[in-house]
Amino acid sequence: MSPPSLTCSRFAAIAVAAVLLQSLGLSLFIFGFFPTKPALSGVSGPESFRAPWPDSVDNDSVAALPPEKLKRLYQELSEISPPFDRLILMVIDGLPAEFVLGRDGKPPRDAFVEAMPYTRSLLANGFAVGYHAKAAPPTVTMPRLKAMVSGAIGGFLDVAFNFNTQALQDDNIIGQFFRTGRRMVMHGDDTWLKLFPGSFIRHDGVGSFFVKDTVQVDQNVSRHLDEELRRDDWDLLILHYLGLDHVGHLGGRNSFLMGPKLKEMDEVIEMVHRSSLWDKKNHQTGTLLVIVSDHGMTESGNHGGSSFEETDSLAVFVGLGDHTLDYASATSNSANQIDIAATLALLFNVPIPKNNIGVVIPHALNFMTDAEKLRALELNSWQLLRLLQAQLFGLPCEHVLVEDFTGDRKSVVSECSGNIEQVFCCLYRNAAILRRSWKFKRISMSNIEDYNSAAAAYYVFLRTASQWLARRMTDKPVSLLVVGISAMLLSCLIFLGLVFHMNKALYLSKDRHLSSSKKYAFSWHLDEIFLVGATLIHVISMGSSSMVEEEQYIWHFVSSTFYLLLIRKTAQTIPADRTQSSLGLSMSQNGKINYPIISIFSVLVSGRILRAWHQGGINWANLPDISKWLKLAGHEYVKQLWLLACLLVIILSIYVLSFLWTRRKMVLVVGFSFFIPGLMVLKYIMSHKDDTSGSFTYSYGSTLSAQKILGVLGALTVVAVVAVPWLIRIWTSKACSNGHICLSTSVSHDILKLSLLMEMRDSFYVIGWAYILCWCLLQLLLQQPTNSLPVLLLLVQIYASMLHSFSAVPAHKHWIEVAALYQLGMAGHFALGNSNSLATIDVAGAFIGTSDFSMLSSGVLMFMITYASPLLFLLSMAMWISVKDFSCLITSRNANCGDLLKMMLGFPCVIPLCLNSVMLTAYTIILLLMRNHLFVWSVFSPKYLYVAAATICVYVGVFVIAASGTYIYLVVIYRKR
């Protein structure tokens, strides 16, 4: 039989080329598919106060007008008397509207009612009106602020840019205020300073991502409040409070800090409102106080997804209240968050931002006359008509008005039907005609019915247009998407081809290694058929939004069912005669100990506990689970479990390292070295996580300790990887002749290849062990305390899988074992509380060990926390290599050392790449097919971001294993020479 045609270097080159091709395809698809939102260039000017017909626009140049003249020009053109001359925009980050307004007609919970008495009195007495302002996903700060000031729904990828905010280029009310000479002051979240550099005459920005700070971050805002309220040199004051959002990230909605924080915000509202009342008694026209939140939060305090709890943001207008409103009427209103921009623009006589798709809030018009109200609705309609004209070329609305209008509205108002262009023109035509009818009749009589009909017609047009524009996707560059999918599909086929090549090469080598009477016969077993079928079913299920939301059920089912099949397969071999294995894990002749069965049972039991730890998913996340019970049991129980898990991780890892006892000196040195950071983690838990109030506290001491632990773990792991291949000695012959435990084979055909194999396997074992322990200790430091036992259970699953891979007779196919580890890693991903919603990302843990916000370090830590389980199982591939038998490769006359390296690294590197490539390519096609689905942005798109991040995770894990294996190989070869 001829040797494999692919050398190690050619194999590696093809794999790297496939990875690069896949990365290119993924990048092209992401930037081609995800919208940056439809946008008109430039900013709104005097033309926004005129009808959007070509023959009605004067080419006025206003660039040279000074701000004060431009301000007066806008006021004249708007034909609306401004009811306010100053605006205070108070942003309470992360405040759900139901905390203030209640939900479904029910008041807020008692603790929240008691915490905000002044705000409730404003609503109850008609001084304010509140709205459940629905925010669009992704519910993170930067895109939501952009939506509030521009009235446009940002691109979905804004969730990624949230951590690296750039100046806002689109038209917005902050820019309009600046161009009309209004002086602005900002205190709070420095996101405002990044979005609007140079716009504020005074500012004091605070970092928004350092979530451990719940006190100072708000005190830095409030310390300026008294002085700013006494000043008269500003027209817009922005106060952005971050503390409540940070409280949510640390302790969730039910945190003991939530009540005091709401009370603090209520006191700020009272202080600001009383100051505005004082101003009204003086020469100022009035000050409008607008209290908003950028998003809500889930029960666990996170956000980013599309659930009601996350999108239920707040908008309270203090000063727009109608004293005839009762409390129910003042708190049961709803609007969209994007409506705020148009409302503020009309109240302060500036042009509505050019890309606004919001609708003016009805209560904002209460201070205007009927003529001004209809004028405001007309201006809002003209602005949306311009957007419609940009999206629907040739919109014929300029021809719909009847010039010889007689005042008989019944003769010209019609039902609207036809294509979308005709419907929009008809709706606008009806509103314009009804306004003319009201204007015609009011000269002789006051007709409230005509006014109400005209206003209602305008709102029908505005809301229909707004909803259509909100759903409107930007035109996709079809050629770019096709190229991206084609690249991913081609890379997937390459990975599948490499897997087929490796299987063929390995089993041809085994075939030559066996005697003629025991030739290897290729066949499919039930476990292999199941894995292939489960992968196909998993891919198909991703076409269902419900299955995307509850994907964890698929992974748990696949992993548990597969290991049940392994029990069946292993049980069929129990009567077979067993001999002592090369690791010394012997089975007695009478079969009293069956390590394969014990190891599978350990994986299944651990998996069942992990399955019950977090309910997971979206729809049933509120159901009871072990983690919720622990939180209810109290902090002390969680801390004891945390300590126990850390101690067992250390003990179990030291025991597993002791299997290599023939390398006694190395075991002692390496074991003692990693025992030190284990003790440091234990000390960290005991010393810096004790808070009898029910939550974990963070101090400078704990930050310093965490930094030391991170440094020691990183340094020890690097030293172990670099030094171990140089320190391994060739004592295999002596060790195996004495029957001791070793990681080498008894084959002695070729001494050079044999010694090379033994040294590489022993090196892989120690380095793999170091990776696993380092990662587990790191996760015990970073994960939520309730996730400490799941980290231990994941470790048990890894060591049990290694034991089964080593001791199973007959051995399973290599690709099956690697695929099983990959499946366990993904099941563990959901067992740690992750889901396909952005709201389950643990932001708080990303700041452990950091004293200041760093986008890079926090982003890396967040990634490590989110993909803790997949990366752990990918890193464990180094140990898997050490327990597999590659002796058939060193007995082949045609095989060389490169072939040995290729087969040792090929399976643990290419199999994860192949499985991930299948999911990535298939889900990319599904997302393209679902581009018009109702849940494309709330369900399918967040999942795609997770798939893309999982691809990066696989790249990282495979790179570490490939780099480690290549380094070990080069060092061993160098030493041999």
Steps between C-alpha positions, in 0.01 A plus 500: 500500500642840407570751773279803550551762232486799736812581696473673836595840360255474208225386737565799729509740205163378373345526850632856546373596155154364589499702823596819315239433234234445765601818683477698177157357422374571851623860487343563162166359610488690830572838347274427206202363690473710814359843427656828594143638466365701209643848522474826311818698491529845650290671764153651502476874439236754397374261231358276774236768568377484139317230309733238351409574137777594258336826394446617857855490630696821497871457465575717799851496628498510881859399555605863545219591740611556860338267755262759646362597159464136406309442823260786422460379143399154616251647746338710228484213254360255754203726584502350853554701817760314712347408837842449663836670475711249694521121507632264766549147368549258788605152389477223761691217340326162505181614678202286393182702453306256717709606802329841475179449301409141582400241246172379351298738714669386820712741709871440560603274785472656846874546549522707183189702583648592837834589341358759256225698678567833329495360149175320572348821636589681176321232300202479736443877509523555126835680499660228288406240246684168468556265209613146453745595226575182306867471409617306197760225536788487563424650841840643586581861581669650196245401231214595730641848560544541127136397451376755754684796347472409130165320491656227288541132579871427489666211328502167679878495511488803730505242779860427406589869467347569843843445656679733259270796447576735211363846425141491370493620138123481444273797552378530860346747743829558683654619174192711424519660843869571444443659160232730642734630768355316797751443777520146630643340814547128565582307817508120513562222251791599277327333206344843437844656470604239246182535298505883503859623543533875540127558550496578873619817672550299821514130566611238750498156342523170686578157357188297434646148498657477847194329645647431844451868588142574609564804721774731376379478141179684599656729758722637224181618329304625799790704639455745211123513523450781751737734320362423154141560608595847628670593171319656207771450237366174357201402287540122518621310806563126462531287814581135434494280812661155471473363853164326461621309193811394693286383792306284257813345351633413845186379674207498260160665538461372854834631625486649847663810348213562254266669747758749634613580146143575389457724802818683406363558149168620643682759710682624190169529313350698788798735511491563125123546486487747786775697330306508174191625684708781646627590153145517368414759764780717363560627149550164329220360289547163661725199542397159372627203698511174303588184695595210275677167515695347216375144562362270768651190654425133550447339840874436516572866421640452151380644171565492128216279381143559390287381794238733646709549813792625291312716248268660760680832537362808673402845376346745747429859395482725804334823394283354224245357741133579471341565838187324379692173474464247778780267608386216275492725193842645581669158533331274245632666184731339249730636233817412317837618622568652158200735548700709748715669234209632291315611812790702640578650158145633462488628858820699454455620141787317337472285186408138556814287440520393139486122562244509778225239470333591829158656553437802720357396838138621532524647850790719387252705298281594795659843537431595139197644328309279260667667204846441651419138574401433138806691382721277716337189355545641149871562558541146635314365194717694255814366665380138471389563141858593412619167639227317309603675180856382553382141549219497243628678192237691309257535789224708330370681808567850362210447257237385746374831635198663343570867438137599455406367841149611598489392861282193454718234656256218430543545127879459503596276797524142380585148609863411446597189303739389231876466511707646782574825314132561436408423860752747640394774260134434575552514878692825474245643258215427742684669786587806292143536372353470848740767623390729217139425586560598861688814392222594257225457757668656804465842341127484549463250783696294749464135410677265743388198300688619191814561706485154656446339160799682352727415795390136492566482125849641546576243770375217277743610229786563743473167679455302179805666346704463818424130531583437135828691522591319822460165327667614183835336441775665304564361157735206534797472267390164364829429327687558826274262693534234230879528508501476881279190510696340216826553687359344817351210308831433324692509830246259650556256214877529548470416869279202421758383246780530756299296751442229241872501412606462864259214563618321191869553580465391864307185427725403212786525748308284747427256222872461429572476872261210558567143398343366184236318703392821677479744216302811579161510333345842462143514619253744655394444860188624672683774692647639177166494320341674799757783507464565128121487522491722811717758326262510204194524727667778697570696183142459375354600839673838481240600242247524785508810719376298798782248463753782473369642827514159669809354331636365828253211487659373179854503638400329826304235311779430252776474763302281742359272227842452344654387828206267560584343165860469616381311809320258272804462278736459795274252677514274196877463549497418873540122457809554289837421656680808633868553541691765684511829314797720451369756746487239770123534543457125500184300503492186701443173320157458660391851391443647849607844379381631169650840440321567169159449664595702809630788289185515284280487808696792650446705183126429501448581870699822470308593187165447670598729787629760255171479310306585815736775618365774272157487341647691207337606178255785459143384553542300822797675660280594795435139603675365810850360472791423730668838458181682606464275803856578604440873473189466714690288752736787569848625440667277757387181327623631166835590651543159661418330171747729326778406739417130473501511121836677492652252745371199305629643171850524650491152659359329191753668273796407720375140508474488118852641466629228731416240231827604341688388809795361304585865442505543874714813515300672231171409666619649828630820343203562272245392761647724770527794258131488410402428859607856586244684279239251622566615856490861383152446353387341828635797693332739258164332558533504878648848541338716239157356436341520842199729526229421749259731321442239236719600212864476410707812544798622305778712648846613411641204694293248306595666170868479589468135604319416176775670300763293679310177435458584131871580474616185679268273300610651171870485587489141627312378194744664261797362694349151502440504124849629426697287750328160508615374156861580598479329838335171398756217518492173312453246777224311329672165459588474867159621612302266278721202580414547868128513422467859616245756382627685194367669192688290250447189296670162521581496129878497435521478123674829439680644803521852361131527413409324823693745718361790299144378555557440872649842566230679302221314679645568843548867410143524370373344821673750730424803282140392453466456874642850554255649251204331666588593857596856410171551316291352781669719763450800274129424464462453875634855527291657222171311492202579720542321836198280428688361199785361710363145522421487126868580435592199715248280317644605163843399629359161608355452153836575339702260717233231468504541123878468497478184708241353264699594188804326647339187642219424254546168319455498210605862460254740343584683185702812560254736337218364714686569825600852396143574384367373834731739688381784278138411577569497874662843471194648332262337749714647779475841334125504565537327838695804624193719442568621146234519232452646153389830650753778547348563843669195656853630437667546838626858498588521871761225485684684222620758754648265758864592539459835325524835675413708193302429187699358212302393195761241406545332839129507588407370156747212530374411849138514382584266213680261737203491736242451226691222323650342809370150430575472124853633554554264794416196288705629208802545729445148634582369151869518600440236767282298261797474261709354780257218581447379144702221342688607187738204506377383160666802343853421625491141370436608143810508286363782285383721785722779626501730800293754309225246451502434873459873574225529238294219648553611859391858430267439206201356682486740801549799268301421187198327658395809705564719196288269287208479744501875553525557124192287436297701753637835382432434133157350559387776736627767261273357231212479752549864601492608137178305446351653817595858408133603484393300805326683783774397745801554275647772724378377838576125469693397189749788490618472864547128442714577197723723712542206739582269208761748379646530850504119533700491177758730657497277810579194285775690322660593832477149645630333184785751470612431859500123444669524159764743626568290810528179298728656241724642772520163678585328173773749408659483845500120507640478146768753586601303809518177301732659250 
